C-alpha cells in the first residue's frame, strides 16, 4: 500500500453529516496542527487508510469523544 500526502476529497453530504454528528452545525472549520513522531504518524495514516477514512475525520471524532466525557 502506497501512502499519499494528499487529502482525499469528501462529498459535501458526508461533510454535512459529520458536522451534524459532531455538533458543529455552523460548518465553519478551523485548522489544528500538531506534531507527532514519524512512527506514530505512519501508524495513524495506515489505520485511516484501512478504515477508508481521513486522518481529519478520525481526529474530529476523537476530540468530540474526549470533550463529551
N, CA, C, O and CB atoms as a CASP TS submission, in Angstrom:
PFRMAT TS
TARGET T0000
AUTHOR 0000-0000-0000
METHOD Language model
MODEL 1
PARENT N/A
ATOM      1  N   UNK     1       0.848  -1.165   0.000  1.00  0.00           N
ATOM      2  CA  UNK     1       0.000   0.000   0.000  1.00  0.00           C
ATOM      3  C   UNK     1       0.895   1.229   0.000  1.00  0.00           C
ATOM      4  O   UNK     1       1.804   1.346   0.822  1.00  0.00           O
ATOM      5  CB  UNK     1      -0.966  -0.003   1.215  1.00  0.00           C
ATOM      6  N   UNK     2       0.635   2.143  -0.923  1.00  0.00           N
ATOM      7  CA  UNK     2       1.386   3.389  -1.004  1.00  0.00           C
ATOM      8  C   UNK     2       0.636   4.472  -0.232  1.00  0.00           C
ATOM      9  O   UNK     2      -0.561   4.672  -0.439  1.00  0.00           O
ATOM     10  CB  UNK     2       1.607   3.814  -2.486  1.00  0.00           C
ATOM     11  N   UNK     3       1.338   5.165   0.651  1.00  0.00           N
ATOM     12  CA  UNK     3       0.730   6.239   1.422  1.00  0.00           C
ATOM     13  C   UNK     3       0.879   7.548   0.669  1.00  0.00           C
ATOM     14  O   UNK     3       1.945   7.845   0.131  1.00  0.00           O
ATOM     15  CB  UNK     3       1.364   6.342   2.825  1.00  0.00           C
ATOM     16  N   UNK     4      -0.168   8.312   0.631  1.00  0.00           N
ATOM     17  CA  UNK     4      -0.170   9.591  -0.069  1.00  0.00           C
ATOM     18  C   UNK     4      -0.259  10.723   0.939  1.00  0.00           C
ATOM     19  O   UNK     4      -0.850  10.573   2.009  1.00  0.00           O
ATOM     20  CB  UNK     4      -1.336   9.667  -1.077  1.00  0.00           C
ATOM     21  N   UNK     5       0.330  11.854   0.591  1.00  0.00           N
ATOM     22  CA  UNK     5       0.239  13.018   1.463  1.00  0.00           C
ATOM     23  C   UNK     5      -0.951  13.891   1.097  1.00  0.00           C
ATOM     24  O   UNK     5      -1.244  14.858   1.801  1.00  0.00           O
ATOM     25  CB  UNK     5       1.523  13.832   1.394  1.00  0.00           C
ATOM     26  N   UNK     6      -1.642  13.569   0.010  1.00  0.00           N
ATOM     27  CA  UNK     6      -2.788  14.371  -0.407  1.00  0.00           C
ATOM     28  C   UNK     6      -4.046  13.903   0.308  1.00  0.00           C
ATOM     29  O   UNK     6      -4.278  12.707   0.485  1.00  0.00           O
ATOM     30  CB  UNK     6      -2.978  14.297  -1.931  1.00  0.00           C
ATOM     31  N   UNK     7      -4.852  14.881   0.713  1.00  0.00           N
ATOM     32  CA  UNK     7      -6.109  14.573   1.382  1.00  0.00           C
ATOM     33  C   UNK     7      -7.139  14.107   0.363  1.00  0.00           C
ATOM     34  O   UNK     7      -7.328  14.759  -0.664  1.00  0.00           O
ATOM     35  CB  UNK     7      -6.630  15.797   2.157  1.00  0.00           C
ATOM     36  N   UNK     8      -7.808  12.989   0.631  1.00  0.00           N
ATOM     37  CA  UNK     8      -8.877  12.587  -0.283  1.00  0.00           C
ATOM     38  C   UNK     8     -10.044  13.547  -0.174  1.00  0.00           C
ATOM     39  O   UNK     8     -10.319  14.083   0.899  1.00  0.00           O
ATOM     40  CB  UNK     8      -9.339  11.149   0.011  1.00  0.00           C
ATOM     41  N   UNK     9     -10.729  13.762  -1.284  1.00  0.00           N
ATOM     42  CA  UNK     9     -11.870  14.668  -1.250  1.00  0.00           C
ATOM     43  C   UNK     9     -13.074  13.943  -0.663  1.00  0.00           C
ATOM     44  O   UNK     9     -13.236  12.736  -0.841  1.00  0.00           O
ATOM     45  CB  UNK     9     -12.192  15.209  -2.665  1.00  0.00           C
ATOM     46  N   UNK    10     -13.895  14.682   0.024  1.00  0.00           N
ATOM     47  CA  UNK    10     -15.125  14.141   0.598  1.00  0.00           C
ATOM     48  C   UNK    10     -16.303  14.878  -0.018  1.00  0.00           C
ATOM     49  O   UNK    10     -16.219  16.073  -0.303  1.00  0.00           O
ATOM     50  CB  UNK    10     -15.134  14.269   2.156  1.00  0.00           C
ATOM     51  N   UNK    11     -17.408  14.155  -0.222  1.00  0.00           N
ATOM     52  CA  UNK    11     -18.587  14.810  -0.773  1.00  0.00           C
ATOM     53  C   UNK    11     -19.169  15.768   0.256  1.00  0.00           C
ATOM     54  O   UNK    11     -18.955  15.596   1.456  1.00  0.00           O
ATOM     55  CB  UNK    11     -19.642  13.770  -1.205  1.00  0.00           C
ATOM     56  N   UNK    12     -19.879  16.742  -0.189  1.00  0.00           N
ATOM     57  CA  UNK    12     -20.491  17.734   0.712  1.00  0.00           C
ATOM     58  C   UNK    12     -21.487  17.070   1.658  1.00  0.00           C
ATOM     59  O   UNK    12     -21.596  17.472   2.816  1.00  0.00           O
ATOM     60  CB  UNK    12     -21.196  18.842  -0.099  1.00  0.00           C
ATOM     61  N   UNK    13     -22.206  16.072   1.188  1.00  0.00           N
ATOM     62  CA  UNK    13     -23.186  15.388   2.037  1.00  0.00           C
ATOM     63  C   UNK    13     -22.496  14.686   3.208  1.00  0.00           C
ATOM     64  O   UNK    13     -22.993  14.728   4.333  1.00  0.00           O
ATOM     65  CB  UNK    13     -23.997  14.368   1.211  1.00  0.00           C
ATOM     66  N   UNK    14     -21.366  14.049   2.952  1.00  0.00           N
ATOM     67  CA  UNK    14     -20.629  13.367   4.015  1.00  0.00           C
ATOM     68  C   UNK    14     -20.125  14.381   5.019  1.00  0.00           C
ATOM     69  O   UNK    14     -20.203  14.151   6.226  1.00  0.00           O
ATOM     70  CB  UNK    14     -19.457  12.550   3.441  1.00  0.00           C
ATOM     71  N   UNK    15     -19.611  15.495   4.540  1.00  0.00           N
ATOM     72  CA  UNK    15     -19.102  16.538   5.435  1.00  0.00           C
ATOM     73  C   UNK    15     -20.225  17.105   6.309  1.00  0.00           C
ATOM     74  O   UNK    15     -20.045  17.300   7.511  1.00  0.00           O
ATOM     75  CB  UNK    15     -18.441  17.669   4.621  1.00  0.00           C
ATOM     76  N   UNK    16     -21.372  17.366   5.704  1.00  0.00           N
ATOM     77  CA  UNK    16     -22.505  17.894   6.470  1.00  0.00           C
ATOM     78  C   UNK    16     -22.961  16.906   7.538  1.00  0.00           C
ATOM     79  O   UNK    16     -23.269  17.311   8.659  1.00  0.00           O
ATOM     80  CB  UNK    16     -23.671  18.227   5.536  1.00  0.00           C
ATOM     81  N   UNK    17     -23.009  15.624   7.211  1.00  0.00           N
ATOM     82  CA  UNK    17     -23.392  14.594   8.177  1.00  0.00           C
ATOM     83  C   UNK    17     -22.407  14.557   9.337  1.00  0.00           C
ATOM     84  O   UNK    17     -22.813  14.497  10.498  1.00  0.00           O
ATOM     85  CB  UNK    17     -23.468  13.216   7.498  1.00  0.00           C
ATOM     86  N   UNK    18     -21.111  14.593   9.026  1.00  0.00           N
ATOM     87  CA  UNK    18     -20.098  14.580  10.081  1.00  0.00           C
ATOM     88  C   UNK    18     -20.241  15.785  10.986  1.00  0.00           C
ATOM     89  O   UNK    18     -20.114  15.658  12.204  1.00  0.00           O
ATOM     90  CB  UNK    18     -18.699  14.544   9.480  1.00  0.00           C
ATOM     91  N   UNK    19     -20.500  16.950  10.418  1.00  0.00           N
ATOM     92  CA  UNK    19     -20.626  18.162  11.219  1.00  0.00           C
ATOM     93  C   UNK    19     -21.840  18.077  12.140  1.00  0.00           C
ATOM     94  O   UNK    19     -21.771  18.498  13.295  1.00  0.00           O
ATOM     95  CB  UNK    19     -20.730  19.395  10.312  1.00  0.00           C
ATOM     96  N   UNK    20     -22.954  17.535  11.636  1.00  0.00           N
ATOM     97  CA  UNK    20     -24.140  17.371  12.481  1.00  0.00           C
ATOM     98  C   UNK    20     -23.857  16.414  13.629  1.00  0.00           C
ATOM     99  O   UNK    20     -24.225  16.682  14.773  1.00  0.00           O
ATOM    100  CB  UNK    20     -25.328  16.862  11.653  1.00  0.00           C
ATOM    101  N   UNK    21     -23.196  15.288  13.321  1.00  0.00           N
ATOM    102  CA  UNK    21     -22.890  14.287  14.337  1.00  0.00           C
ATOM    103  C   UNK    21     -21.939  14.831  15.399  1.00  0.00           C
ATOM    104  O   UNK    21     -22.028  14.449  16.565  1.00  0.00           O
ATOM    105  CB  UNK    21     -22.290  13.050  13.689  1.00  0.00           C
ATOM    106  N   UNK    22     -21.043  15.707  15.008  1.00  0.00           N
ATOM    107  CA  UNK    22     -20.045  16.229  15.932  1.00  0.00           C
ATOM    108  C   UNK    22     -20.459  17.533  16.585  1.00  0.00           C
ATOM    109  O   UNK    22     -19.687  18.113  17.349  1.00  0.00           O
ATOM    110  CB  UNK    22     -18.750  16.423  15.221  1.00  0.00           C
ATOM    111  N   UNK    23     -21.663  18.005  16.298  1.00  0.00           N
ATOM    112  CA  UNK    23     -22.167  19.204  16.945  1.00  0.00           C
ATOM    113  C   UNK    23     -21.647  20.494  16.346  1.00  0.00           C
ATOM    114  O   UNK    23     -21.757  21.542  16.983  1.00  0.00           O
ATOM    115  CB  UNK    23     -21.829  19.166  18.379  1.00  0.00           C
ATOM    116  N   UNK    24     -21.095  20.464  15.169  1.00  0.00           N
ATOM    117  CA  UNK    24     -20.581  21.673  14.526  1.00  0.00           C
ATOM    118  C   UNK    24     -21.511  22.137  13.432  1.00  0.00           C
ATOM    119  O   UNK    24     -21.110  22.216  12.271  1.00  0.00           O
ATOM    120  CB  UNK    24     -19.188  21.432  13.958  1.00  0.00           C
ATOM    121  N   UNK    25     -22.718  22.439  13.772  1.00  0.00           N
ATOM    122  CA  UNK    25     -23.758  22.771  12.799  1.00  0.00           C
ATOM    123  C   UNK    25     -23.423  23.978  11.946  1.00  0.00           C
ATOM    124  O   UNK    25     -23.952  24.102  10.842  1.00  0.00           O
ATOM    125  CB  UNK    25     -25.050  23.014  13.504  1.00  0.00           C
ATOM    126  N   UNK    26     -22.556  24.882  12.419  1.00  0.00           N
ATOM    127  CA  UNK    26     -22.250  26.087  11.654  1.00  0.00           C
ATOM    128  C   UNK    26     -21.481  25.763  10.379  1.00  0.00           C
ATOM    129  O   UNK    26     -21.551  26.515   9.407  1.00  0.00           O
ATOM    130  CB  UNK    26     -21.452  27.062  12.506  1.00  0.00           C
ATOM    131  N   UNK    27     -20.749  24.653  10.372  1.00  0.00           N
ATOM    132  CA  UNK    27     -19.984  24.273   9.193  1.00  0.00           C
ATOM    133  C   UNK    27     -18.663  25.012   9.070  1.00  0.00           C
ATOM    134  O   UNK    27     -17.846  24.668   8.216  1.00  0.00           O
ATOM    135  CB  UNK    27     -20.799  24.510   7.967  1.00  0.00           C
ATOM    136  N   UNK    28     -18.436  26.018   9.901  1.00  0.00           N
ATOM    137  CA  UNK    28     -17.177  26.755   9.842  1.00  0.00           C
ATOM    138  C   UNK    28     -16.080  25.888  10.457  1.00  0.00           C
ATOM    139  O   UNK    28     -16.239  25.366  11.560  1.00  0.00           O
ATOM    140  CB  UNK    28     -17.288  28.130  10.584  1.00  0.00           C
ATOM    141  N   UNK    29     -14.985  25.740   9.749  1.00  0.00           N
ATOM    142  CA  UNK    29     -13.898  24.881  10.188  1.00  0.00           C
ATOM    143  C   UNK    29     -12.669  25.719  10.514  1.00  0.00           C
ATOM    144  O   UNK    29     -12.442  26.767   9.909  1.00  0.00           O
ATOM    145  CB  UNK    29     -13.567  23.832   9.116  1.00  0.00           C
ATOM    146  N   UNK    30     -11.889  25.253  11.463  1.00  0.00           N
ATOM    147  CA  UNK    30     -10.604  25.853  11.817  1.00  0.00           C
ATOM    148  C   UNK    30      -9.554  24.756  11.729  1.00  0.00           C
ATOM    149  O   UNK    30      -9.833  23.601  12.050  1.00  0.00           O
ATOM    150  CB  UNK    30     -10.637  26.505  13.254  1.00  0.00           C
ATOM    151  N   UNK    31      -8.368  25.103  11.304  1.00  0.00           N
ATOM    152  CA  UNK    31      -7.286  24.131  11.172  1.00  0.00           C
ATOM    153  C   UNK    31      -6.568  23.975  12.503  1.00  0.00           C
ATOM    154  O   UNK    31      -6.330  24.955  13.208  1.00  0.00           O
ATOM    155  CB  UNK    31      -6.294  24.558  10.068  1.00  0.00           C
ATOM    156  N   UNK    32      -6.226  22.738  12.842  1.00  0.00           N
ATOM    157  CA  UNK    32      -5.490  22.411  14.052  1.00  0.00           C
ATOM    158  C   UNK    32      -4.255  21.621  13.631  1.00  0.00           C
ATOM    159  O   UNK    32      -4.377  20.582  12.982  1.00  0.00           O
ATOM    160  CB  UNK    32      -6.378  21.601  15.069  1.00  0.00           C
ATOM    161  N   UNK    33      -3.091  22.094  13.985  1.00  0.00           N
ATOM    162  CA  UNK    33      -1.851  21.411  13.620  1.00  0.00           C
ATOM    163  C   UNK    33      -1.172  20.862  14.869  1.00  0.00           C
ATOM    164  O   UNK    33      -1.100  21.525  15.904  1.00  0.00           O
ATOM    165  CB  UNK    33      -0.899  22.368  12.863  1.00  0.00           C
ATOM    166  N   UNK    34      -0.684  19.652  14.746  1.00  0.00           N
ATOM    167  CA  UNK    34       0.055  19.029  15.848  1.00  0.00           C
ATOM    168  C   UNK    34       1.297  18.343  15.283  1.00  0.00           C
ATOM    169  O   UNK    34       1.335  17.948  14.118  1.00  0.00           O
ATOM    170  CB  UNK    34      -0.842  18.004  16.623  1.00  0.00           C
ATOM    171  N   UNK    35       2.289  18.216  16.120  1.00  0.00           N
ATOM    172  CA  UNK    35       3.487  17.477  15.733  1.00  0.00           C
ATOM    173  C   UNK    35       3.452  16.127  16.425  1.00  0.00           C
ATOM    174  O   UNK    35       3.231  16.044  17.634  1.00  0.00           O
ATOM    175  CB  UNK    35       4.789  18.262  16.096  1.00  0.00           C
ATOM    176  N   UNK    36       3.671  15.064  15.651  1.00  0.00           N
ATOM    177  CA  UNK    36       3.712  13.716  16.201  1.00  0.00           C
ATOM    178  C   UNK    36       4.951  13.013  15.665  1.00  0.00           C
ATOM    179  O   UNK    36       5.480  13.364  14.611  1.00  0.00           O
ATOM    180  CB  UNK    36       2.421  12.919  15.846  1.00  0.00           C
ATOM    181  N   UNK    37       5.395  12.024  16.410  1.00  0.00           N
ATOM    182  CA  UNK    37       6.532  11.208  15.996  1.00  0.00           C
ATOM    183  C   UNK    37       6.234  10.564  14.640  1.00  0.00           C
ATOM    184  O   UNK    37       5.091  10.201  14.360  1.00  0.00           O
ATOM    185  CB  UNK    37       6.849  10.122  17.063  1.00  0.00           C
ATOM    186  N   UNK    38       7.252  10.425  13.809  1.00  0.00           N
ATOM    187  CA  UNK    38       7.057   9.876  12.461  1.00  0.00           C
ATOM    188  C   UNK    38       6.447   8.475  12.493  1.00  0.00           C
ATOM    189  O   UNK    38       5.593   8.149  11.669  1.00  0.00           O
ATOM    190  CB  UNK    38       8.388   9.838  11.713  1.00  0.00           C
ATOM    191  N   UNK    39       6.882   7.652  13.441  1.00  0.00           N
ATOM    192  CA  UNK    39       6.325   6.298  13.553  1.00  0.00           C
ATOM    193  C   UNK    39       4.845   6.323  13.878  1.00  0.00           C
ATOM    194  O   UNK    39       4.065   5.555  13.316  1.00  0.00           O
ATOM    195  CB  UNK    39       7.067   5.507  14.617  1.00  0.00           C
ATOM    196  N   UNK    40       4.460   7.211  14.788  1.00  0.00           N
ATOM    197  CA  UNK    40       3.044   7.346  15.135  1.00  0.00           C
ATOM    198  C   UNK    40       2.248   7.841  13.939  1.00  0.00           C
ATOM    199  O   UNK    40       1.148   7.354  13.678  1.00  0.00           O
ATOM    200  CB  UNK    40       2.864   8.303  16.325  1.00  0.00           C
ATOM    201  N   UNK    41       2.795   8.805  13.213  1.00  0.00           N
ATOM    202  CA  UNK    41       2.103   9.317  12.029  1.00  0.00           C
ATOM    203  C   UNK    41       1.853   8.201  11.021  1.00  0.00           C
ATOM    204  O   UNK    41       0.759   8.100  10.466  1.00  0.00           O
ATOM    205  CB  UNK    41       2.914  10.444  11.377  1.00  0.00           C
ATOM    206  N   UNK    42       2.844   7.378  10.787  1.00  0.00           N
ATOM    207  CA  UNK    42       2.677   6.263   9.831  1.00  0.00           C
ATOM    208  C   UNK    42       1.585   5.304  10.296  1.00  0.00           C
ATOM    209  O   UNK    42       0.779   4.839   9.490  1.00  0.00           O
ATOM    210  CB  UNK    42       4.008   5.494   9.652  1.00  0.00           C
ATOM    211  N   UNK    43       1.559   5.008  11.598  1.00  0.00           N
ATOM    212  CA  UNK    43       0.526   4.118  12.128  1.00  0.00           C
ATOM    213  C   UNK    43      -0.856   4.733  11.963  1.00  0.00           C
ATOM    214  O   UNK    43      -1.805   4.047  11.585  1.00  0.00           O
ATOM    215  CB  UNK    43       0.791   3.806  13.604  1.00  0.00           C
ATOM    216  N   UNK    44      -0.969   6.037  12.250  1.00  0.00           N
ATOM    217  CA  UNK    44      -2.250   6.737  12.096  1.00  0.00           C
ATOM    218  C   UNK    44      -2.692   6.692  10.640  1.00  0.00           C
ATOM    219  O   UNK    44      -3.845   6.373  10.350  1.00  0.00           O
ATOM    220  CB  UNK    44      -2.141   8.207  12.582  1.00  0.00           C
ATOM    221  N   UNK    45      -1.786   7.007   9.729  1.00  0.00           N
ATOM    222  CA  UNK    45      -2.098   7.041   8.295  1.00  0.00           C
ATOM    223  C   UNK    45      -2.540   5.660   7.795  1.00  0.00           C
ATOM    224  O   UNK    45      -3.495   5.547   7.026  1.00  0.00           O
ATOM    225  CB  UNK    45      -0.873   7.529   7.490  1.00  0.00           C
ATOM    226  N   UNK    46      -1.840   4.618   8.238  1.00  0.00           N
ATOM    227  CA  UNK    46      -2.194   3.258   7.811  1.00  0.00           C
ATOM    228  C   UNK    46      -3.561   2.855   8.359  1.00  0.00           C
ATOM    229  O   UNK    46      -4.348   2.226   7.652  1.00  0.00           O
ATOM    230  CB  UNK    46      -1.122   2.250   8.273  1.00  0.00           C
ATOM    231  N   UNK    47      -3.850   3.209   9.606  1.00  0.00           N
ATOM    232  CA  UNK    47      -5.147   2.880  10.198  1.00  0.00           C
ATOM    233  C   UNK    47      -6.271   3.619   9.476  1.00  0.00           C
ATOM    234  O   UNK    47      -7.313   3.037   9.177  1.00  0.00           O
ATOM    235  CB  UNK    47      -5.160   3.228  11.699  1.00  0.00           C
ATOM    236  N   UNK    48      -6.053   4.889   9.202  1.00  0.00           N
ATOM    237  CA  UNK    48      -7.061   5.675   8.483  1.00  0.00           C
ATOM    238  C   UNK    48      -7.337   5.061   7.107  1.00  0.00           C
ATOM    239  O   UNK    48      -8.491   4.935   6.696  1.00  0.00           O
ATOM    240  CB  UNK    48      -6.597   7.145   8.332  1.00  0.00           C
ATOM    241  N   UNK    49      -6.277   4.686   6.406  1.00  0.00           N
ATOM    242  CA  UNK    49      -6.448   4.083   5.079  1.00  0.00           C
ATOM    243  C   UNK    49      -7.192   2.756   5.175  1.00  0.00           C
ATOM    244  O   UNK    49      -8.035   2.455   4.330  1.00  0.00           O
ATOM    245  CB  UNK    49      -5.083   3.873   4.403  1.00  0.00           C
ATOM    246  N   UNK    50      -6.886   1.959   6.202  1.00  0.00           N
ATOM    247  CA  UNK    50      -7.555   0.657   6.334  1.00  0.00           C
ATOM    248  C   UNK    50      -9.042   0.818   6.637  1.00  0.00           C
ATOM    249  O   UNK    50      -9.841  -0.065   6.324  1.00  0.00           O
ATOM    250  CB  UNK    50      -6.888  -0.174   7.438  1.00  0.00           C
ATOM    251  N   UNK    51      -9.416   1.948   7.249  1.00  0.00           N
ATOM    252  CA  UNK    51     -10.823   2.223   7.556  1.00  0.00           C
ATOM    253  C   UNK    51     -11.489   3.073   6.481  1.00  0.00           C
ATOM    254  O   UNK    51     -12.667   3.411   6.598  1.00  0.00           O
ATOM    255  CB  UNK    51     -10.937   2.920   8.903  1.00  0.00           C
ATOM    256  N   UNK    52     -10.744   3.421   5.435  1.00  0.00           N
ATOM    257  CA  UNK    52     -11.232   4.286   4.355  1.00  0.00           C
ATOM    258  C   UNK    52     -11.763   5.599   4.920  1.00  0.00           C
ATOM    259  O   UNK    52     -12.826   6.077   4.523  1.00  0.00           O
ATOM    260  CB  UNK    52     -12.333   3.572   3.543  1.00  0.00           C
ATOM    261  N   UNK    53     -11.001   6.179   5.861  1.00  0.00           N
ATOM    262  CA  UNK    53     -11.341   7.455   6.485  1.00  0.00           C
ATOM    263  C   UNK    53     -10.142   8.388   6.364  1.00  0.00           C
ATOM    264  O   UNK    53      -9.032   7.956   6.054  1.00  0.00           O
ATOM    265  CB  UNK    53     -11.752   7.264   7.981  1.00  0.00           C
ATOM    266  N   UNK    54     -10.378   9.655   6.610  1.00  0.00           N
ATOM    267  CA  UNK    54      -9.272  10.607   6.620  1.00  0.00           C
ATOM    268  C   UNK    54      -8.757  10.761   8.045  1.00  0.00           C
ATOM    269  O   UNK    54      -9.465  10.477   9.012  1.00  0.00           O
ATOM    270  CB  UNK    54      -9.712  11.982   6.041  1.00  0.00           C
ATOM    271  N   UNK    55      -7.517  11.213   8.154  1.00  0.00           N
ATOM    272  CA  UNK    55      -6.959  11.498   9.472  1.00  0.00           C
ATOM    273  C   UNK    55      -7.793  12.594  10.138  1.00  0.00           C
ATOM    274  O   UNK    55      -8.038  12.537  11.343  1.00  0.00           O
ATOM    275  CB  UNK    55      -5.461  11.925   9.366  1.00  0.00           C
ATOM    276  N   UNK    56      -8.222  13.571   9.380  1.00  0.00           N
ATOM    277  CA  UNK    56      -9.052  14.648   9.928  1.00  0.00           C
ATOM    278  C   UNK    56     -10.360  14.111  10.497  1.00  0.00           C
ATOM    279  O   UNK    56     -10.785  14.525  11.575  1.00  0.00           O
ATOM    280  CB  UNK    56      -9.346  15.694   8.852  1.00  0.00           C
ATOM    281  N   UNK    57     -10.991  13.201   9.786  1.00  0.00           N
ATOM    282  CA  UNK    57     -12.239  12.611  10.253  1.00  0.00           C
ATOM    283  C   UNK    57     -12.030  11.896  11.581  1.00  0.00           C
ATOM    284  O   UNK    57     -12.808  12.075  12.519  1.00  0.00           O
ATOM    285  CB  UNK    57     -12.798  11.639   9.208  1.00  0.00           C
ATOM    286  N   UNK    58     -10.990  11.097  11.658  1.00  0.00           N
ATOM    287  CA  UNK    58     -10.689  10.364  12.888  1.00  0.00           C
ATOM    288  C   UNK    58     -10.365  11.334  14.018  1.00  0.00           C
ATOM    289  O   UNK    58     -10.820  11.144  15.146  1.00  0.00           O
ATOM    290  CB  UNK    58      -9.517   9.390  12.668  1.00  0.00           C
ATOM    291  N   UNK    59      -9.587  12.364  13.728  1.00  0.00           N
ATOM    292  CA  UNK    59      -9.198  13.342  14.740  1.00  0.00           C
ATOM    293  C   UNK    59     -10.411  14.084  15.283  1.00  0.00           C
ATOM    294  O   UNK    59     -10.531  14.275  16.494  1.00  0.00           O
ATOM    295  CB  UNK    59      -8.193  14.335  14.163  1.00  0.00           C
ATOM    296  N   UNK    60     -11.323  14.509  14.389  1.00  0.00           N
ATOM    297  CA  UNK    60     -12.541  15.187  14.840  1.00  0.00           C
ATOM    298  C   UNK    60     -13.365  14.278  15.752  1.00  0.00           C
ATOM    299  O   UNK    60     -13.886  14.725  16.774  1.00  0.00           O
ATOM    300  CB  UNK    60     -13.386  15.633  13.633  1.00  0.00           C
ATOM    301  N   UNK    61     -13.481  13.004  15.379  1.00  0.00           N
ATOM    302  CA  UNK    61     -14.234  12.048  16.187  1.00  0.00           C
ATOM    303  C   UNK    61     -13.590  11.879  17.558  1.00  0.00           C
ATOM    304  O   UNK    61     -14.287  11.877  18.573  1.00  0.00           O
ATOM    305  CB  UNK    61     -14.325  10.690  15.471  1.00  0.00           C
ATOM    306  N   UNK    62     -12.272  11.739  17.597  1.00  0.00           N
ATOM    307  CA  UNK    62     -11.575  11.558  18.877  1.00  0.00           C
ATOM    308  C   UNK    62     -11.733  12.776  19.781  1.00  0.00           C
ATOM    309  O   UNK    62     -11.965  12.628  20.980  1.00  0.00           O
ATOM    310  CB  UNK    62     -10.089  11.282  18.638  1.00  0.00           C
ATOM    311  N   UNK    63     -11.608  13.989  19.213  1.00  0.00           N
ATOM    312  CA  UNK    63     -11.770  15.199  20.026  1.00  0.00           C
ATOM    313  C   UNK    63     -13.197  15.285  20.561  1.00  0.00           C
ATOM    314  O   UNK    63     -13.405  15.641  21.721  1.00  0.00           O
ATOM    315  CB  UNK    63     -11.426  16.465  19.199  1.00  0.00           C
ATOM    316  N   UNK    64     -14.166  14.964  19.732  1.00  0.00           N
ATOM    317  CA  UNK    64     -15.559  15.023  20.163  1.00  0.00           C
ATOM    318  C   UNK    64     -15.806  14.046  21.311  1.00  0.00           C
ATOM    319  O   UNK    64     -16.450  14.397  22.299  1.00  0.00           O
ATOM    320  CB  UNK    64     -16.501  14.715  18.985  1.00  0.00           C
ATOM    321  N   UNK    65     -15.297  12.824  21.180  1.00  0.00           N
ATOM    322  CA  UNK    65     -15.452  11.830  22.242  1.00  0.00           C
ATOM    323  C   UNK    65     -14.759  12.301  23.518  1.00  0.00           C
ATOM    324  O   UNK    65     -15.312  12.162  24.609  1.00  0.00           O
ATOM    325  CB  UNK    65     -14.885  10.468  21.795  1.00  0.00           C
ATOM    326  N   UNK    66     -13.589  12.840  23.395  1.00  0.00           N
ATOM    327  CA  UNK    66     -12.826  13.314  24.548  1.00  0.00           C
ATOM    328  C   UNK    66     -13.575  14.441  25.280  1.00  0.00           C
ATOM    329  O   UNK    66     -13.658  14.444  26.508  1.00  0.00           O
ATOM    330  CB  UNK    66     -11.432  13.802  24.100  1.00  0.00           C
ATOM    331  N   UNK    67     -14.108  15.381  24.524  1.00  0.00           N
ATOM    332  CA  UNK    67     -14.787  16.524  25.130  1.00  0.00           C
ATOM    333  C   UNK    67     -16.161  16.178  25.695  1.00  0.00           C
ATOM    334  O   UNK    67     -16.685  16.906  26.538  1.00  0.00           O
ATOM    335  CB  UNK    67     -14.928  17.622  24.116  1.00  0.00           C
ATOM    336  N   UNK    68     -16.740  15.089  25.246  1.00  0.00           N
ATOM    337  CA  UNK    68     -18.070  14.687  25.727  1.00  0.00           C
ATOM    338  C   UNK    68     -18.010  13.689  26.865  1.00  0.00           C
ATOM    339  O   UNK    68     -19.036  13.108  27.216  1.00  0.00           O
ATOM    340  CB  UNK    68     -18.872  14.100  24.597  1.00  0.00           C
ATOM    341  N   UNK    69     -16.837  13.468  27.457  1.00  0.00           N
ATOM    342  CA  UNK    69     -16.706  12.534  28.587  1.00  0.00           C
ATOM    343  C   UNK    69     -17.530  13.018  29.760  1.00  0.00           C
ATOM    344  O   UNK    69     -17.553  12.371  30.807  1.00  0.00           O
ATOM    345  CB  UNK    69     -15.229  12.374  29.007  1.00  0.00           C
TER
END
